[in-house]
Amino acid sequence: MSSAPLEEPRVEHLPTDQAIREPGVADIEYGWQGNNLVKLLENGEDYFPRVFEAMREAKTEILLETFIVFEDKVGHELQQVLIEAAQRGVRVTASFDGFGCGELTTGYLTALSAAGVHIQMFDPAPKHLGFRTNWFRRLHRKIVVVDGTLAFIGGINFSADHLGDFGPEAKQDYSVEVQGPAVADIHHFALLQSGRPARAKYWWQRRRQRRSELALSDHDGQVRLVYRDNGDHNTDIEEVYRQVLRTAQRRVVIANAYFFPGYRLLREIRNAARRGVDVRLILQGQPDMLVAKLAARMTYDYLLKSGVKIYEYCERPLHGKVALVDEDWSTVGSSNLDPLSLSMNLEANVLIRDRVFNQELFDRLEILSEHHCKAMDPEKAPRGRIWHMTVGFLVFHFLRHFPAWAGWLPAHKPRLKPFTHLAGDDRHGPR
């Protein structure tokens, strides 16, 4: 089999950008579902054994969406697990991002396709003069649903750099495993994203969701899926953050890899600290991209002067996208708090109302901030706040409107393209 890098596929059917964005779900907002079991998975050491075990035990279906797969030991294990599942009759659908998975070889994908795995590439594009052209509007979600009864969602990609033995560049990250009624919503969402038909939400399901909204005082096991697209739900995740910050009473902890939010969200963070809430941010001190650190530091003086505590995690790159408010609300997912995630990428988070989960996440973040982070001193915050915030304003709002401008260009009309292996075709290329 060829090992050439992935080339521009030849396809028979190219769905429209609207169909890819959220095919058939433009008006769907998922409600709270109760009585779920939610387990926090920290780093690849927790995540990979559990998700691979679930895939090996799959009976009928595996749905996978991911931003990155590398052909390393994790990527090869994923390939083998999916091949074995497909060969025993499990329907496997894998959606890969064309940028994050752009270095996968044709041979890697052909082996999956030949075994019966349904592969879809989101906006694949060849390099031009050695450079990628599909930087924006990425499929950034990380979702796995097995047999419609078990779901994983978070920020962990299928790559060895999420394992501690990768070395100093190993990422610090989080995901969750969900079992219970909320999996039906995650499964429904993932089905629609893959282009496959999903049953409509019937009236009794909607009524059940409304009842669960009224039962939030029970807290335990409440889960809700929220997502961001480039259509009707383009600000949902950001709005959830602003809402919970406005109602926070005692504590807020946000651990986020790429932190450069808009002014409304920054203002809610500042206001929470001003009214006496213990607000802590855990951000990158050893970033995988220097620009992430520089952008985040533009906000430090504004936040520190208002009483926000900022910690930089310096042991290795922070890749997490998690937060908690008070003693019962938490979120884990793929969305950073930067213009790419809040304005461009396709993202998904779960919201969790569960005191036990909240406390476990708080304890782990407390260990991170107290023992592995450097606390920023308010007296030594970067000066020149007006200049920094002016630059930040211009950069953020340029990126905020960039998707609309980029959408006019052919190179930025994302498409979900099927990869098809044809037996006897010596090209073995994407179709």
Helices and strands as residue ranges (DSSP letters): H 17-21, E 37-42, H 43-56, E 61-66, H 73-87, E 91-97, H 106-115, E 118-122, E 143-146, E 150-154, G 160-162, G 164-166, E 174-179, H 182-193, H 203-214, G 216-218, E 222-228, H 236-247, E 251-256, H 263-274, E 278-284, H 290-297, H 300-304, E 309-313, E 321-325, E 329-333, H 339-339, I 340-344, E 347-353, H 355-371, E 373-375, G 378-380, H 385-406, G 410-412, E 416-419
